[in-house]
Amino acid sequence: MAHEAYIVGQSFDQLLAHAAEECAEVAQALAKAARFGMDSVNPDLPPEQQETNADGIWREFQALVDAMIRPMIPFRHSLRG
């Protein structure tokens, strides 16, 4: 998720690119869950850093929503085509 200071001053194209990156991260989390299961965790991480694939999907989805809505509010007129 991008920090507020990072978002300020970005062009519309940069904001779209950030949203596209977040889409790819959601897709990667979904593919990982499909391959290893929703309750699986990365065994290479220390226990305090482990999260289930279901939690990872949710975290990435929240980042995607944030990337799509918060920074694009000033540009909403551009999205109506």
N, CA, C and O atoms as a GROMACS GRO file, in nm:
protein
  324
    1MET      N    1   0.085  -0.117   0.000
    1MET     CA    2   0.000   0.000   0.000
    1MET      C    3   0.089   0.123   0.000
    1MET      O    4   0.188   0.129   0.073
    2ALA      N    5   0.054   0.219  -0.081
    2ALA     CA    6   0.133   0.341  -0.094
    2ALA      C    7   0.104   0.436   0.022
    2ALA      O    8  -0.010   0.450   0.067
    3HIS      N    9   0.207   0.501   0.068
    3HIS     CA   10   0.193   0.602   0.172
    3HIS      C   11   0.133   0.729   0.111
    3HIS      O   12   0.158   0.760  -0.005
    4GLU      N   13   0.055   0.802   0.190
    4GLU     CA   14  -0.012   0.923   0.143
    4GLU      C   15   0.084   1.021   0.078
    4GLU      O   16   0.051   1.081  -0.025
    5ALA      N   17   0.203   1.039   0.135
    5ALA     CA   18   0.300   1.134   0.079
    5ALA      C   19   0.347   1.088  -0.058
    5ALA      O   20   0.384   1.171  -0.141
    6TYR      N   21   0.347   0.958  -0.082
    6TYR     CA   22   0.387   0.904  -0.212
    6TYR      C   23   0.282   0.934  -0.318
    6TYR      O   24   0.316   0.957  -0.434
    7ILE      N   25   0.156   0.932  -0.280
    7ILE     CA   26   0.046   0.951  -0.374
    7ILE      C   27   0.037   1.096  -0.421
    7ILE      O   28   0.010   1.122  -0.539
    8VAL      N   29   0.059   1.189  -0.330
    8VAL     CA   30   0.046   1.331  -0.364
    8VAL      C   31   0.146   1.365  -0.474
    8VAL      O   32   0.264   1.332  -0.465
    9GLY      N   33   0.096   1.431  -0.577
    9GLY     CA   34   0.184   1.473  -0.686
    9GLY      C   35   0.200   1.372  -0.798
    9GLY      O   36   0.268   1.400  -0.896
   10GLN      N   37   0.138   1.256  -0.786
   10GLN     CA   38   0.148   1.158  -0.893
   10GLN      C   39   0.048   1.191  -1.004
   10GLN      O   40  -0.060   1.243  -0.978
   11SER      N   41   0.086   1.159  -1.125
   11SER     CA   42  -0.004   1.180  -1.238
   11SER      C   43  -0.111   1.071  -1.240
   11SER      O   44  -0.099   0.969  -1.171
   12PHE      N   45  -0.214   1.093  -1.319
   12PHE     CA   46  -0.320   0.994  -1.333
   12PHE      C   47  -0.263   0.862  -1.384
   12PHE      O   48  -0.301   0.756  -1.335
   13ASP      N   49  -0.172   0.867  -1.482
   13ASP     CA   50  -0.111   0.745  -1.535
   13ASP      C   51  -0.031   0.671  -1.428
   13ASP      O   52  -0.032   0.548  -1.425
   14GLN      N   53   0.037   0.742  -1.341
   14GLN     CA   54   0.111   0.678  -1.233
   14GLN      C   55   0.016   0.609  -1.135
   14GLN      O   56   0.043   0.500  -1.086
   15LEU      N   57  -0.096   0.675  -1.107
   15LEU     CA   58  -0.195   0.614  -1.018
   15LEU      C   59  -0.256   0.489  -1.081
   15LEU      O   60  -0.282   0.390  -1.012
   16LEU      N   61  -0.280   0.492  -1.212
   16LEU     CA   62  -0.330   0.373  -1.280
   16LEU      C   63  -0.228   0.260  -1.276
   16LEU      O   64  -0.264   0.144  -1.257
   17ALA      N   65  -0.102   0.293  -1.294
   17ALA     CA   66   0.004   0.191  -1.288
   17ALA      C   67   0.011   0.128  -1.149
   17ALA      O   68   0.029   0.007  -1.136
   18HIS      N   69  -0.005   0.211  -1.046
   18HIS     CA   70  -0.005   0.157  -0.909
   18HIS      C   71  -0.122   0.062  -0.890
   18HIS      O   72  -0.106  -0.045  -0.830
   19ALA      N   73  -0.240   0.099  -0.939
   19ALA     CA   74  -0.356   0.010  -0.928
   19ALA      C   75  -0.332  -0.121  -1.003
   19ALA      O   76  -0.372  -0.227  -0.956
   20ALA      N   77  -0.269  -0.113  -1.120
   20ALA     CA   78  -0.239  -0.234  -1.197
   20ALA      C   79  -0.143  -0.325  -1.120
   20ALA      O   80  -0.158  -0.447  -1.121
   21GLU      N   81  -0.044  -0.266  -1.054
   21GLU     CA   82   0.048  -0.346  -0.973
   21GLU      C   83  -0.025  -0.417  -0.860
   21GLU      O   84   0.002  -0.533  -0.831
   22GLU      N   85  -0.119  -0.346  -0.798
   22GLU     CA   86  -0.196  -0.408  -0.691
   22GLU      C   87  -0.284  -0.521  -0.744
   22GLU      O   88  -0.302  -0.622  -0.676
   23CYS      N   89  -0.339  -0.506  -0.865
   23CYS     CA   90  -0.417  -0.614  -0.928
   23CYS      C   91  -0.330  -0.739  -0.944
   23CYS      O   92  -0.375  -0.851  -0.918
   24ALA      N   93  -0.207  -0.719  -0.988
   24ALA     CA   94  -0.116  -0.832  -1.006
   24ALA      C   95  -0.086  -0.901  -0.873
   24ALA      O   96  -0.073  -1.023  -0.868
   25GLU      N   97  -0.075  -0.823  -0.766
   25GLU     CA   98  -0.049  -0.883  -0.635
   25GLU      C   99  -0.169  -0.963  -0.585
   25GLU      O  100  -0.152  -1.066  -0.521
   26VAL      N  101  -0.290  -0.915  -0.614
   26VAL     CA  102  -0.410  -0.992  -0.578
   26VAL      C  103  -0.411  -1.122  -0.658
   26VAL      O  104  -0.438  -1.229  -0.602
   27ALA      N  105  -0.382  -1.115  -0.787
   27ALA     CA  106  -0.380  -1.235  -0.871
   27ALA      C  107  -0.277  -1.335  -0.820
   27ALA      O  108  -0.302  -1.456  -0.818
   28GLN      N  109  -0.161  -1.286  -0.781
   28GLN     CA  110  -0.056  -1.374  -0.729
   28GLN      C  111  -0.102  -1.442  -0.599
   28GLN      O  112  -0.079  -1.562  -0.580
   29ALA      N  113  -0.166  -1.367  -0.510
   29ALA     CA  114  -0.214  -1.424  -0.384
   29ALA      C  115  -0.323  -1.529  -0.410
   29ALA      O  116  -0.326  -1.632  -0.343
   30LEU      N  117  -0.410  -1.503  -0.507
   30LEU     CA  118  -0.514  -1.600  -0.541
   30LEU      C  119  -0.454  -1.728  -0.599
   30LEU      O  120  -0.496  -1.838  -0.564
   31ALA      N  121  -0.356  -1.713  -0.687
   31ALA     CA  122  -0.290  -1.830  -0.747
   31ALA      C  123  -0.217  -1.911  -0.641
   31ALA      O  124  -0.219  -2.034  -0.645
   32LYS      N  125  -0.154  -1.845  -0.547
   32LYS     CA  126  -0.083  -1.914  -0.438
   32LYS      C  127  -0.182  -1.995  -0.354
   32LYS      O  128  -0.154  -2.109  -0.316
   33ALA      N  129  -0.297  -1.935  -0.326
   33ALA     CA  130  -0.399  -2.006  -0.247
   33ALA      C  131  -0.455  -2.125  -0.324
   33ALA      O  132  -0.481  -2.230  -0.266
   34ALA      N  133  -0.474  -2.108  -0.455
   34ALA     CA  134  -0.525  -2.219  -0.537
   34ALA      C  135  -0.424  -2.333  -0.540
   34ALA      O  136  -0.463  -2.450  -0.544
   35ARG      N  137  -0.298  -2.300  -0.539
   35ARG     CA  138  -0.194  -2.403  -0.547
   35ARG      C  139  -0.170  -2.473  -0.414
   35ARG      O  140  -0.155  -2.595  -0.410
   36PHE      N  141  -0.166  -2.395  -0.305
   36PHE     CA  142  -0.126  -2.452  -0.176
   36PHE      C  143  -0.238  -2.460  -0.072
   36PHE      O  144  -0.220  -2.523   0.032
   37GLY      N  145  -0.352  -2.398  -0.100
   37GLY     CA  146  -0.463  -2.400  -0.006
   37GLY      C  147  -0.478  -2.269   0.070
   37GLY      O  148  -0.380  -2.198   0.092
   38MET      N  149  -0.599  -2.240   0.108
   38MET     CA  150  -0.629  -2.113   0.176
   38MET      C  151  -0.565  -2.104   0.315
   38MET      O  152  -0.530  -1.995   0.359
   39ASP      N  153  -0.549  -2.216   0.383
   39ASP     CA  154  -0.496  -2.214   0.519
   39ASP      C  155  -0.345  -2.234   0.526
   39ASP      O  156  -0.287  -2.233   0.634
   40SER      N  157  -0.281  -2.250   0.411
   40SER     CA  158  -0.137  -2.272   0.406
   40SER      C  159  -0.062  -2.143   0.442
   40SER      O  160  -0.112  -2.033   0.418
   41VAL      N  161   0.057  -2.160   0.499
   41VAL     CA  162   0.146  -2.047   0.530
   41VAL      C  163   0.283  -2.075   0.469
   41VAL      O  164   0.314  -2.189   0.435
   42ASN      N  165   0.364  -1.971   0.455
   42ASN     CA  166   0.500  -1.987   0.404
   42ASN      C  167   0.588  -2.039   0.517
   42ASN      O  168   0.615  -1.966   0.613
   43PRO      N  169   0.635  -2.165   0.509
   43PRO     CA  170   0.713  -2.223   0.618
   43PRO      C  171   0.853  -2.162   0.630
   43PRO      O  172   0.920  -2.183   0.731
   44ASP      N  173   0.898  -2.089   0.529
   44ASP     CA  174   1.030  -2.028   0.534
   44ASP      C  175   1.033  -1.900   0.617
   44ASP      O  176   1.141  -1.850   0.650
   45LEU      N  177   0.916  -1.846   0.649
   45LEU     CA  178   0.910  -1.724   0.730
   45LEU      C  179   0.907  -1.759   0.878
   45LEU      O  180   0.858  -1.865   0.916
   46PRO      N  181   0.960  -1.670   0.962
   46PRO     CA  182   0.946  -1.693   1.108
   46PRO      C  183   0.798  -1.693   1.146
   46PRO      O  184   0.718  -1.625   1.083
   47PRO      N  185   0.762  -1.768   1.248
   47PRO     CA  186   0.621  -1.779   1.287
   47PRO      C  187   0.550  -1.644   1.305
   47PRO      O  188   0.433  -1.631   1.270
   48GLU      N  189   0.620  -1.545   1.358
   48GLU     CA  190   0.554  -1.416   1.382
   48GLU      C  191   0.525  -1.339   1.252
   48GLU      O  192   0.449  -1.243   1.253
   49GLN      N  193   0.585  -1.382   1.140
   49GLN     CA  194   0.562  -1.317   1.011
   49GLN      C  195   0.470  -1.398   0.919
   49GLN      O  196   0.433  -1.352   0.812
   50GLN      N  197   0.433  -1.517   0.962
   50GLN     CA  198   0.349  -1.603   0.879
   50GLN      C  199   0.205  -1.554   0.879
   50GLN      O  200   0.153  -1.509   0.981
   51GLU      N  201   0.141  -1.565   0.763
   51GLU     CA  202  -0.002  -1.540   0.751
   51GLU      C  203  -0.058  -1.646   0.658
   51GLU      O  204   0.012  -1.697   0.571
   52THR      N  205  -0.185  -1.679   0.677
   52THR     CA  206  -0.246  -1.776   0.588
   52THR      C  207  -0.263  -1.713   0.450
   52THR      O  208  -0.263  -1.590   0.436
   53ASN      N  209  -0.278  -1.797   0.351
   53ASN     CA  210  -0.304  -1.745   0.217
   53ASN      C  211  -0.434  -1.666   0.213
   53ASN      O  212  -0.445  -1.568   0.140
   54ALA      N  213  -0.533  -1.708   0.290
   54ALA     CA  214  -0.659  -1.633   0.297
   54ALA      C  215  -0.634  -1.492   0.351
   54ALA      O  216  -0.689  -1.395   0.299
   55ASP      N  217  -0.552  -1.481   0.453
   55ASP     CA  218  -0.520  -1.349   0.508
   55ASP      C  219  -0.440  -1.266   0.407
   55ASP      O  220  -0.459  -1.144   0.397
   56GLY      N  221  -0.352  -1.331   0.332
   56GLY     CA  222  -0.275  -1.261   0.230
   56GLY      C  223  -0.363  -1.207   0.118
   56GLY      O  224  -0.341  -1.097   0.068
   57ILE      N  225  -0.463  -1.286   0.079
   57ILE     CA  226  -0.558  -1.239  -0.022
   57ILE      C  227  -0.631  -1.116   0.029
   57ILE      O  228  -0.645  -1.016  -0.042
   58TRP      N  229  -0.678  -1.122   0.151
   58TRP     CA  230  -0.752  -1.010   0.208
   58TRP      C  231  -0.664  -0.884   0.216
   58TRP      O  232  -0.709  -0.774   0.183
   59ARG      N  233  -0.538  -0.901   0.260
   59ARG     CA  234  -0.446  -0.788   0.271
   59ARG      C  235  -0.422  -0.725   0.134
   59ARG      O  236  -0.425  -0.602   0.120
   60GLU      N  237  -0.400  -0.808   0.033
   60GLU     CA  238  -0.375  -0.756  -0.101
   60GLU      C  239  -0.501  -0.692  -0.160
   60GLU      O  240  -0.492  -0.591  -0.230
   61PHE      N  241  -0.616  -0.750  -0.132
   61PHE     CA  242  -0.741  -0.691  -0.181
   61PHE      C  243  -0.764  -0.553  -0.119
   61PHE      O  244  -0.805  -0.460  -0.189
   62GLN      N  245  -0.736  -0.540   0.010
   62GLN     CA  246  -0.750  -0.409   0.075
   62GLN      C  247  -0.656  -0.307   0.012
   62GLN      O  248  -0.693  -0.191  -0.007
   63ALA      N  249  -0.533  -0.349  -0.021
   63ALA     CA  250  -0.438  -0.260  -0.086
   63ALA      C  251  -0.488  -0.218  -0.225
   63ALA      O  252  -0.469  -0.104  -0.267
   64LEU      N  253  -0.553  -0.312  -0.295
   64LEU     CA  254  -0.609  -0.281  -0.427
   64LEU      C  255  -0.722  -0.179  -0.415
   64LEU      O  256  -0.726  -0.082  -0.490
   65VAL      N  257  -0.812  -0.201  -0.322
   65VAL     CA  258  -0.922  -0.106  -0.303
   65VAL      C  259  -0.867   0.031  -0.270
   65VAL      O  260  -0.914   0.132  -0.324
   66ASP      N  261  -0.768   0.037  -0.183
   66ASP     CA  262  -0.705   0.163  -0.148
   66ASP      C  263  -0.644   0.229  -0.271
   66ASP      O  264  -0.657   0.350  -0.290
   67ALA      N  265  -0.577   0.152  -0.354
   67ALA     CA  266  -0.513   0.206  -0.474
   67ALA      C  267  -0.616   0.255  -0.576
   67ALA      O  268  -0.590   0.348  -0.652
   68MET      N  269  -0.733   0.193  -0.578
   68MET     CA  270  -0.836   0.229  -0.676
   68MET      C  271  -0.919   0.348  -0.633
   68MET      O  272  -0.959   0.429  -0.716
   69ILE      N  273  -0.947   0.361  -0.505
   69ILE     CA  274  -1.044   0.461  -0.461
   69ILE      C  275  -0.979   0.588  -0.407
   69ILE      O  276  -1.002   0.696  -0.460
   70ARG      N  277  -0.901   0.575  -0.303
   70ARG     CA  278  -0.850   0.694  -0.235
   70ARG      C  279  -0.778   0.792  -0.327
   70ARG      O  280  -0.817   0.909  -0.333
   71PRO      N  281  -0.676   0.749  -0.398
   71PRO     CA  282  -0.603   0.848  -0.478
   71PRO      C  283  -0.675   0.892  -0.604
   71PRO      O  284  -0.640   0.995  -0.662
   72MET      N  285  -0.775   0.817  -0.650
   72MET     CA  286  -0.840   0.851  -0.776
   72MET      C  287  -0.960   0.943  -0.759
   72MET      O  288  -1.019   0.986  -0.858
   73ILE      N  289  -0.998   0.973  -0.637
   73ILE     CA  290  -1.113   1.060  -0.615
   73ILE      C  291  -1.096   1.194  -0.690
   73ILE      O  292  -1.193   1.239  -0.751
   74PRO      N  293  -0.979   1.258  -0.688
   74PRO     CA  294  -0.966   1.384  -0.762
   74PRO      C  295  -0.979   1.366  -0.914
   74PRO      O  296  -1.006   1.463  -0.985
   75PHE      N  297  -0.961   1.243  -0.964
   75PHE     CA  298  -0.963   1.217  -1.107
   75PHE      C  299  -1.094   1.152  -1.153
   75PHE      O  300  -1.103   1.109  -1.268
   76ARG      N  301  -1.193   1.143  -1.067
   76ARG     CA  302  -1.314   1.066  -1.101
   76ARG      C  303  -1.380   1.114  -1.229
   76ARG      O  304  -1.445   1.034  -1.297
   77HIS      N  305  -1.366   1.242  -1.265
   77HIS     CA  306  -1.425   1.290  -1.390
   77HIS      C  307  -1.356   1.227  -1.511
   77HIS      O  308  -1.419   1.212  -1.616
   78SER      N  309  -1.230   1.190  -1.499
   78SER     CA  310  -1.155   1.129  -1.610
   78SER      C  311  -1.197   0.984  -1.633
   78SER      O  312  -1.173   0.930  -1.741
   79LEU      N  313  -1.259   0.921  -1.536
   79LEU     CA  314  -1.296   0.781  -1.546
   79LEU      C  315  -1.430   0.759  -1.615
   79LEU      O  316  -1.468   0.645  -1.642
   80ARG      N  317  -1.502   0.864  -1.643
   80ARG     CA  318  -1.637   0.850  -1.698
   80ARG      C  319  -1.640   0.841  -1.849
   80ARG      O  320  -1.746   0.812  -1.906
   81GLY      N  321  -1.529   0.863  -1.915
   81GLY     CA  322  -1.520   0.849  -2.061
   81GLY      C  323  -1.619   0.924  -2.132
   81GLY      O  324  -1.622   0.921  -2.256
   0.00000   0.00000   0.00000
